[in-house]
């Protein structure tokens, strides 16, 4: 059961990543947005997709947006901060290649996000009741 849940989590994450990149590229090319704005639009779209996908499909939660939404947003923003911190530490402090930083990010951030979603964001006892 845990392996299936992790596989679903990875599937939603892969889809969200593709949507992030696709929306960002379309926003830059079709709408002429600056790179940071285009990336932000892709990030926001991916966060919404991830929230619904992880909540409904991965963790089988009856989403209560006032409870789960802020928790998921906090987790997503924490993931962004961790990603940025790892990138800075690896490339600046350790003077390692950017690819090394991205490899660490690719392993650490999804794993931490999964744990946060499982133990806090979509925890079953928070999903039941009125």
Rosetta blueprint (number, residue, H / E / L):
1 X L
2 X H
3 X H
4 X H
5 X H
6 X H
7 X H
8 X H
9 X H
10 X H
11 X H
12 X H
13 X H
14 X H
15 X H
16 X H
17 X H
18 X H
19 X H
20 X H
21 X H
22 X H
23 X H
24 X H
25 X H
26 X H
27 X H
28 X H
29 X H
30 X H
31 X L
32 X L
33 X L
34 X L
35 X H
36 X H
37 X H
38 X H
39 X H
40 X H
41 X H
42 X H
43 X H
44 X H
45 X H
46 X H
47 X H
48 X H
49 X H
50 X H
51 X H
52 X H
53 X H
54 X H
55 X H
56 X H
57 X H
58 X H
59 X L
60 X L
61 X L
62 X L
63 X L
64 X L
65 X H
66 X H
67 X H
68 X H
69 X H
70 X H
71 X H
72 X H
73 X H
74 X H
75 X H
76 X H
77 X H
78 X H
79 X H
80 X H
81 X H
82 X H
83 X H
84 X H
85 X H
86 X H
87 X H
88 X H
89 X H
90 X H
91 X H
92 X H
93 X H
94 X L
95 X L
96 X L
97 X L
98 X H
99 X H
100 X H
101 X H
102 X H
103 X H
104 X H
105 X H
106 X H
107 X H
108 X H
109 X H
110 X H
111 X H
112 X H
113 X H
114 X H
115 X H
116 X H
117 X H
118 X H
119 X H
120 X H
121 X H
122 X L
123 X L
124 X H
125 X H
126 X H
127 X H
128 X L
129 X L
130 X L
